[in-house]
Amino acid sequence: MRPRVLVVMPLQRRLGLLAILEQSGMDVYVAGYFRDAQQKLSEAAPFDLLFVDAELPDGSWQHLVQSVVESGKNCEVIVCSRCGDEQLWAEVLQCGAYDLIPEPYDEREVARIARSAIDSHYLRRFGRAANSPAAMHKAS
């Protein structure tokens, strides 16, 4: 099954990222705005990974990360920024996101980080399923 990825950023900033993710074998969906992203994230089919621009026109990446973390949807989040300094990177991690990717995008690095985040997502989902009451009952 191909990973489902949501990219939340304005059109002019997402084109290069979309090409990298699609070439990496991911099903990519887009949202240009914070509100559009919230709607897509509330749909039944879950996303494995979320890329969010650090400069959304109608909301903040922090609020989007917070809503993903609080929802329990187990979707990894990667923040994209024009300036990837250490202070922003620390803030991204502290908010619960997986990583920060600065522009310009390095194709191999983006693909590597995306795959690593997706692997982490699947491991967490598997761990949660293995520790569920139904799984514990089957083991006994």
PyMOL commands that place a pseudoatom at each C-alpha (Angstrom):
pseudoatom trace, name=CA, resn=MET, resi=1, chain=A, elem=C, hetatm=0, pos=[0.000, 0.000, 0.000]
pseudoatom trace, name=CA, resn=ARG, resi=2, chain=A, elem=C, hetatm=0, pos=[1.335, 3.418, -0.968]
pseudoatom trace, name=CA, resn=PRO, resi=3, chain=A, elem=C, hetatm=0, pos=[1.763, 5.961, 1.831]
pseudoatom trace, name=CA, resn=ARG, resi=4, chain=A, elem=C, hetatm=0, pos=[-0.810, 8.792, 1.903]
pseudoatom trace, name=CA, resn=VAL, resi=5, chain=A, elem=C, hetatm=0, pos=[0.848, 12.180, 2.254]
pseudoatom trace, name=CA, resn=LEU, resi=6, chain=A, elem=C, hetatm=0, pos=[-0.800, 15.584, 2.699]
pseudoatom trace, name=CA, resn=VAL, resi=7, chain=A, elem=C, hetatm=0, pos=[1.214, 18.650, 1.666]
pseudoatom trace, name=CA, resn=VAL, resi=8, chain=A, elem=C, hetatm=0, pos=[-0.045, 21.901, 3.186]
pseudoatom trace, name=CA, resn=MET, resi=9, chain=A, elem=C, hetatm=0, pos=[1.528, 24.920, 1.522]
pseudoatom trace, name=CA, resn=PRO, resi=10, chain=A, elem=C, hetatm=0, pos=[0.819, 27.566, -1.098]
pseudoatom trace, name=CA, resn=LEU, resi=11, chain=A, elem=C, hetatm=0, pos=[0.980, 26.466, -4.742]
pseudoatom trace, name=CA, resn=GLN, resi=12, chain=A, elem=C, hetatm=0, pos=[4.191, 28.269, -5.696]
pseudoatom trace, name=CA, resn=ARG, resi=13, chain=A, elem=C, hetatm=0, pos=[6.101, 26.686, -2.803]
pseudoatom trace, name=CA, resn=ARG, resi=14, chain=A, elem=C, hetatm=0, pos=[4.908, 23.082, -3.115]
pseudoatom trace, name=CA, resn=LEU, resi=15, chain=A, elem=C, hetatm=0, pos=[5.673, 22.129, -6.729]
pseudoatom trace, name=CA, resn=GLY, resi=16, chain=A, elem=C, hetatm=0, pos=[9.232, 20.876, -6.166]
pseudoatom trace, name=CA, resn=LEU, resi=17, chain=A, elem=C, hetatm=0, pos=[8.215, 18.974, -3.049]
pseudoatom trace, name=CA, resn=LEU, resi=18, chain=A, elem=C, hetatm=0, pos=[5.290, 17.295, -4.822]
pseudoatom trace, name=CA, resn=ALA, resi=19, chain=A, elem=C, hetatm=0, pos=[7.561, 15.988, -7.567]
pseudoatom trace, name=CA, resn=ILE, resi=20, chain=A, elem=C, hetatm=0, pos=[9.995, 14.497, -5.035]
pseudoatom trace, name=CA, resn=LEU, resi=21, chain=A, elem=C, hetatm=0, pos=[7.246, 12.774, -3.046]
pseudoatom trace, name=CA, resn=GLU, resi=22, chain=A, elem=C, hetatm=0, pos=[5.457, 11.406, -6.113]
pseudoatom trace, name=CA, resn=GLN, resi=23, chain=A, elem=C, hetatm=0, pos=[8.735, 10.048, -7.497]
pseudoatom trace, name=CA, resn=SER, resi=24, chain=A, elem=C, hetatm=0, pos=[9.253, 8.348, -4.130]
pseudoatom trace, name=CA, resn=GLY, resi=25, chain=A, elem=C, hetatm=0, pos=[6.071, 6.313, -4.627]
pseudoatom trace, name=CA, resn=MET, resi=26, chain=A, elem=C, hetatm=0, pos=[3.687, 8.217, -2.379]
pseudoatom trace, name=CA, resn=ASP, resi=27, chain=A, elem=C, hetatm=0, pos=[0.048, 9.184, -2.936]
pseudoatom trace, name=CA, resn=VAL, resi=28, chain=A, elem=C, hetatm=0, pos=[0.186, 12.942, -2.499]
pseudoatom trace, name=CA, resn=TYR, resi=29, chain=A, elem=C, hetatm=0, pos=[-2.762, 15.198, -1.633]
pseudoatom trace, name=CA, resn=VAL, resi=30, chain=A, elem=C, hetatm=0, pos=[-2.574, 18.969, -1.329]
pseudoatom trace, name=CA, resn=ALA, resi=31, chain=A, elem=C, hetatm=0, pos=[-4.068, 21.752, 0.731]
pseudoatom trace, name=CA, resn=GLY, resi=32, chain=A, elem=C, hetatm=0, pos=[-3.131, 25.371, 0.208]
pseudoatom trace, name=CA, resn=TYR, resi=33, chain=A, elem=C, hetatm=0, pos=[-4.579, 26.648, 3.438]
pseudoatom trace, name=CA, resn=PHE, resi=34, chain=A, elem=C, hetatm=0, pos=[-4.846, 25.785, 7.124]
pseudoatom trace, name=CA, resn=ARG, resi=35, chain=A, elem=C, hetatm=0, pos=[-8.642, 25.351, 6.984]
pseudoatom trace, name=CA, resn=ASP, resi=36, chain=A, elem=C, hetatm=0, pos=[-8.428, 23.108, 3.929]
pseudoatom trace, name=CA, resn=ALA, resi=37, chain=A, elem=C, hetatm=0, pos=[-5.845, 20.964, 5.737]
pseudoatom trace, name=CA, resn=GLN, resi=38, chain=A, elem=C, hetatm=0, pos=[-8.063, 20.604, 8.810]
pseudoatom trace, name=CA, resn=GLN, resi=39, chain=A, elem=C, hetatm=0, pos=[-10.920, 19.411, 6.610]
pseudoatom trace, name=CA, resn=LYS, resi=40, chain=A, elem=C, hetatm=0, pos=[-8.759, 16.863, 4.800]
pseudoatom trace, name=CA, resn=LEU, resi=41, chain=A, elem=C, hetatm=0, pos=[-7.306, 15.600, 8.090]
pseudoatom trace, name=CA, resn=SER, resi=42, chain=A, elem=C, hetatm=0, pos=[-10.803, 15.028, 9.485]
pseudoatom trace, name=CA, resn=GLU, resi=43, chain=A, elem=C, hetatm=0, pos=[-11.779, 12.714, 6.618]
pseudoatom trace, name=CA, resn=ALA, resi=44, chain=A, elem=C, hetatm=0, pos=[-12.092, 8.991, 7.269]
pseudoatom trace, name=CA, resn=ALA, resi=45, chain=A, elem=C, hetatm=0, pos=[-9.006, 7.877, 5.321]
pseudoatom trace, name=CA, resn=PRO, resi=46, chain=A, elem=C, hetatm=0, pos=[-5.966, 8.696, 7.471]
pseudoatom trace, name=CA, resn=PHE, resi=47, chain=A, elem=C, hetatm=0, pos=[-2.741, 10.230, 6.234]
pseudoatom trace, name=CA, resn=ASP, resi=48, chain=A, elem=C, hetatm=0, pos=[0.608, 8.667, 7.061]
pseudoatom trace, name=CA, resn=LEU, resi=49, chain=A, elem=C, hetatm=0, pos=[2.577, 11.887, 6.725]
pseudoatom trace, name=CA, resn=LEU, resi=50, chain=A, elem=C, hetatm=0, pos=[1.916, 15.613, 6.680]
pseudoatom trace, name=CA, resn=PHE, resi=51, chain=A, elem=C, hetatm=0, pos=[4.220, 18.271, 5.247]
pseudoatom trace, name=CA, resn=VAL, resi=52, chain=A, elem=C, hetatm=0, pos=[3.279, 21.753, 6.448]
pseudoatom trace, name=CA, resn=ASP, resi=53, chain=A, elem=C, hetatm=0, pos=[4.738, 25.086, 5.438]
pseudoatom trace, name=CA, resn=ALA, resi=54, chain=A, elem=C, hetatm=0, pos=[6.069, 27.220, 8.277]
pseudoatom trace, name=CA, resn=GLU, resi=55, chain=A, elem=C, hetatm=0, pos=[4.320, 30.268, 6.775]
pseudoatom trace, name=CA, resn=LEU, resi=56, chain=A, elem=C, hetatm=0, pos=[0.654, 29.405, 6.190]
pseudoatom trace, name=CA, resn=PRO, resi=57, chain=A, elem=C, hetatm=0, pos=[-1.500, 32.350, 5.053]
pseudoatom trace, name=CA, resn=ASP, resi=58, chain=A, elem=C, hetatm=0, pos=[-4.478, 31.565, 7.333]
pseudoatom trace, name=CA, resn=GLY, resi=59, chain=A, elem=C, hetatm=0, pos=[-3.093, 29.735, 10.362]
pseudoatom trace, name=CA, resn=SER, resi=60, chain=A, elem=C, hetatm=0, pos=[0.062, 28.481, 12.003]
pseudoatom trace, name=CA, resn=TRP, resi=61, chain=A, elem=C, hetatm=0, pos=[1.996, 25.287, 11.582]
pseudoatom trace, name=CA, resn=GLN, resi=62, chain=A, elem=C, hetatm=0, pos=[2.075, 25.016, 15.396]
pseudoatom trace, name=CA, resn=HIS, resi=63, chain=A, elem=C, hetatm=0, pos=[-1.723, 24.811, 15.578]
pseudoatom trace, name=CA, resn=LEU, resi=64, chain=A, elem=C, hetatm=0, pos=[-1.809, 22.213, 12.813]
pseudoatom trace, name=CA, resn=VAL, resi=65, chain=A, elem=C, hetatm=0, pos=[0.818, 20.077, 14.568]
pseudoatom trace, name=CA, resn=GLN, resi=66, chain=A, elem=C, hetatm=0, pos=[-1.068, 20.444, 17.847]
pseudoatom trace, name=CA, resn=SER, resi=67, chain=A, elem=C, hetatm=0, pos=[-4.364, 19.357, 16.278]
pseudoatom trace, name=CA, resn=VAL, resi=68, chain=A, elem=C, hetatm=0, pos=[-2.698, 16.291, 14.717]
pseudoatom trace, name=CA, resn=VAL, resi=69, chain=A, elem=C, hetatm=0, pos=[-1.027, 15.318, 17.997]
pseudoatom trace, name=CA, resn=GLU, resi=70, chain=A, elem=C, hetatm=0, pos=[-4.226, 15.829, 20.011]
pseudoatom trace, name=CA, resn=SER, resi=71, chain=A, elem=C, hetatm=0, pos=[-6.366, 13.931, 17.494]
pseudoatom trace, name=CA, resn=GLY, resi=72, chain=A, elem=C, hetatm=0, pos=[-4.417, 10.727, 18.094]
pseudoatom trace, name=CA, resn=LYS, resi=73, chain=A, elem=C, hetatm=0, pos=[-4.382, 10.074, 14.335]
pseudoatom trace, name=CA, resn=ASN, resi=74, chain=A, elem=C, hetatm=0, pos=[-0.753, 8.995, 14.536]
pseudoatom trace, name=CA, resn=CYS, resi=75, chain=A, elem=C, hetatm=0, pos=[0.299, 11.028, 11.506]
pseudoatom trace, name=CA, resn=GLU, resi=76, chain=A, elem=C, hetatm=0, pos=[3.917, 12.192, 11.403]
pseudoatom trace, name=CA, resn=VAL, resi=77, chain=A, elem=C, hetatm=0, pos=[4.407, 15.891, 10.618]
pseudoatom trace, name=CA, resn=ILE, resi=78, chain=A, elem=C, hetatm=0, pos=[7.333, 17.524, 8.835]
pseudoatom trace, name=CA, resn=VAL, resi=79, chain=A, elem=C, hetatm=0, pos=[7.610, 21.314, 8.779]
pseudoatom trace, name=CA, resn=CYS, resi=80, chain=A, elem=C, hetatm=0, pos=[9.085, 23.013, 5.701]
pseudoatom trace, name=CA, resn=SER, resi=81, chain=A, elem=C, hetatm=0, pos=[10.735, 26.422, 5.932]
pseudoatom trace, name=CA, resn=ARG, resi=82, chain=A, elem=C, hetatm=0, pos=[12.708, 28.906, 3.881]
pseudoatom trace, name=CA, resn=CYS, resi=83, chain=A, elem=C, hetatm=0, pos=[15.030, 29.408, 6.844]
pseudoatom trace, name=CA, resn=GLY, resi=84, chain=A, elem=C, hetatm=0, pos=[15.911, 26.234, 8.704]
pseudoatom trace, name=CA, resn=ASP, resi=85, chain=A, elem=C, hetatm=0, pos=[17.820, 27.535, 11.700]
pseudoatom trace, name=CA, resn=GLU, resi=86, chain=A, elem=C, hetatm=0, pos=[18.481, 25.581, 14.898]
pseudoatom trace, name=CA, resn=GLN, resi=87, chain=A, elem=C, hetatm=0, pos=[15.960, 27.575, 16.932]
pseudoatom trace, name=CA, resn=LEU, resi=88, chain=A, elem=C, hetatm=0, pos=[13.104, 26.736, 14.559]
pseudoatom trace, name=CA, resn=TRP, resi=89, chain=A, elem=C, hetatm=0, pos=[14.219, 23.100, 14.379]
pseudoatom trace, name=CA, resn=ALA, resi=90, chain=A, elem=C, hetatm=0, pos=[14.142, 22.849, 18.192]
pseudoatom trace, name=CA, resn=GLU, resi=91, chain=A, elem=C, hetatm=0, pos=[10.664, 24.441, 18.265]
pseudoatom trace, name=CA, resn=VAL, resi=92, chain=A, elem=C, hetatm=0, pos=[9.410, 22.021, 15.608]
pseudoatom trace, name=CA, resn=LEU, resi=93, chain=A, elem=C, hetatm=0, pos=[10.578, 19.005, 17.601]
pseudoatom trace, name=CA, resn=GLN, resi=94, chain=A, elem=C, hetatm=0, pos=[9.278, 20.412, 20.871]
pseudoatom trace, name=CA, resn=CYS, resi=95, chain=A, elem=C, hetatm=0, pos=[5.801, 20.861, 19.333]
pseudoatom trace, name=CA, resn=GLY, resi=96, chain=A, elem=C, hetatm=0, pos=[5.708, 17.166, 18.408]
pseudoatom trace, name=CA, resn=ALA, resi=97, chain=A, elem=C, hetatm=0, pos=[6.608, 17.286, 14.719]
pseudoatom trace, name=CA, resn=TYR, resi=98, chain=A, elem=C, hetatm=0, pos=[8.984, 14.710, 13.253]
pseudoatom trace, name=CA, resn=ASP, resi=99, chain=A, elem=C, hetatm=0, pos=[11.477, 17.054, 11.577]
pseudoatom trace, name=CA, resn=LEU, resi=100, chain=A, elem=C, hetatm=0, pos=[12.182, 20.337, 9.789]
pseudoatom trace, name=CA, resn=ILE, resi=101, chain=A, elem=C, hetatm=0, pos=[13.201, 20.483, 6.141]
pseudoatom trace, name=CA, resn=PRO, resi=102, chain=A, elem=C, hetatm=0, pos=[14.714, 23.740, 4.848]
pseudoatom trace, name=CA, resn=GLU, resi=103, chain=A, elem=C, hetatm=0, pos=[14.437, 25.036, 1.305]
pseudoatom trace, name=CA, resn=PRO, resi=104, chain=A, elem=C, hetatm=0, pos=[15.834, 24.579, -1.261]
pseudoatom trace, name=CA, resn=TYR, resi=105, chain=A, elem=C, hetatm=0, pos=[14.855, 20.935, -1.096]
pseudoatom trace, name=CA, resn=ASP, resi=106, chain=A, elem=C, hetatm=0, pos=[17.516, 18.298, -1.526]
pseudoatom trace, name=CA, resn=GLU, resi=107, chain=A, elem=C, hetatm=0, pos=[15.733, 15.447, -3.328]
pseudoatom trace, name=CA, resn=ARG, resi=108, chain=A, elem=C, hetatm=0, pos=[17.564, 12.604, -1.586]
pseudoatom trace, name=CA, resn=GLU, resi=109, chain=A, elem=C, hetatm=0, pos=[17.300, 14.184, 1.854]
pseudoatom trace, name=CA, resn=VAL, resi=110, chain=A, elem=C, hetatm=0, pos=[13.551, 14.840, 1.508]
pseudoatom trace, name=CA, resn=ALA, resi=111, chain=A, elem=C, hetatm=0, pos=[12.945, 11.272, 0.317]
pseudoatom trace, name=CA, resn=ARG, resi=112, chain=A, elem=C, hetatm=0, pos=[15.085, 9.854, 3.150]
pseudoatom trace, name=CA, resn=ILE, resi=113, chain=A, elem=C, hetatm=0, pos=[13.345, 11.902, 5.864]
pseudoatom trace, name=CA, resn=ALA, resi=114, chain=A, elem=C, hetatm=0, pos=[9.889, 11.124, 4.435]
pseudoatom trace, name=CA, resn=ARG, resi=115, chain=A, elem=C, hetatm=0, pos=[10.619, 7.368, 4.389]
pseudoatom trace, name=CA, resn=SER, resi=116, chain=A, elem=C, hetatm=0, pos=[12.016, 7.500, 7.911]
pseudoatom trace, name=CA, resn=ALA, resi=117, chain=A, elem=C, hetatm=0, pos=[8.917, 9.357, 9.160]
pseudoatom trace, name=CA, resn=ILE, resi=118, chain=A, elem=C, hetatm=0, pos=[6.610, 6.872, 7.453]
pseudoatom trace, name=CA, resn=ASP, resi=119, chain=A, elem=C, hetatm=0, pos=[8.539, 3.945, 8.950]
pseudoatom trace, name=CA, resn=SER, resi=120, chain=A, elem=C, hetatm=0, pos=[8.183, 5.567, 12.380]
pseudoatom trace, name=CA, resn=HIS, resi=121, chain=A, elem=C, hetatm=0, pos=[4.462, 6.047, 11.733]
pseudoatom trace, name=CA, resn=TYR, resi=122, chain=A, elem=C, hetatm=0, pos=[3.962, 2.387, 10.818]
pseudoatom trace, name=CA, resn=LEU, resi=123, chain=A, elem=C, hetatm=0, pos=[6.009, 1.166, 13.785]
pseudoatom trace, name=CA, resn=ARG, resi=124, chain=A, elem=C, hetatm=0, pos=[3.971, 3.309, 16.154]
pseudoatom trace, name=CA, resn=ARG, resi=125, chain=A, elem=C, hetatm=0, pos=[0.711, 2.111, 14.608]
pseudoatom trace, name=CA, resn=PHE, resi=126, chain=A, elem=C, hetatm=0, pos=[1.867, -1.519, 14.839]
pseudoatom trace, name=CA, resn=GLY, resi=127, chain=A, elem=C, hetatm=0, pos=[2.958, -1.045, 18.444]
pseudoatom trace, name=CA, resn=ARG, resi=128, chain=A, elem=C, hetatm=0, pos=[-0.375, 0.476, 19.366]
pseudoatom trace, name=CA, resn=ALA, resi=129, chain=A, elem=C, hetatm=0, pos=[-2.263, -2.388, 17.680]
pseudoatom trace, name=CA, resn=ALA, resi=130, chain=A, elem=C, hetatm=0, pos=[-0.080, -5.003, 19.394]
pseudoatom trace, name=CA, resn=ASN, resi=131, chain=A, elem=C, hetatm=0, pos=[-0.762, -3.449, 22.802]
pseudoatom trace, name=CA, resn=SER, resi=132, chain=A, elem=C, hetatm=0, pos=[-4.522, -3.086, 22.299]
pseudoatom trace, name=CA, resn=PRO, resi=133, chain=A, elem=C, hetatm=0, pos=[-6.857, -5.007, 24.635]
pseudoatom trace, name=CA, resn=ALA, resi=134, chain=A, elem=C, hetatm=0, pos=[-8.006, -7.270, 21.783]
pseudoatom trace, name=CA, resn=ALA, resi=135, chain=A, elem=C, hetatm=0, pos=[-4.398, -8.194, 20.901]
pseudoatom trace, name=CA, resn=MET, resi=136, chain=A, elem=C, hetatm=0, pos=[-3.549, -8.778, 24.570]
pseudoatom trace, name=CA, resn=HIS, resi=137, chain=A, elem=C, hetatm=0, pos=[-6.587, -11.032, 24.922]
pseudoatom trace, name=CA, resn=LYS, resi=138, chain=A, elem=C, hetatm=0, pos=[-5.533, -13.131, 21.901]
pseudoatom trace, name=CA, resn=ALA, resi=139, chain=A, elem=C, hetatm=0, pos=[-2.042, -13.570, 23.361]
pseudoatom trace, name=CA, resn=SER, resi=140, chain=A, elem=C, hetatm=0, pos=[-3.355, -15.034, 26.620]
for i in range(1, 140): cmd.bond("trace and resi %d" % i, "trace and resi %d" % (i + 1))
show_as sticks, trace
zoom trace
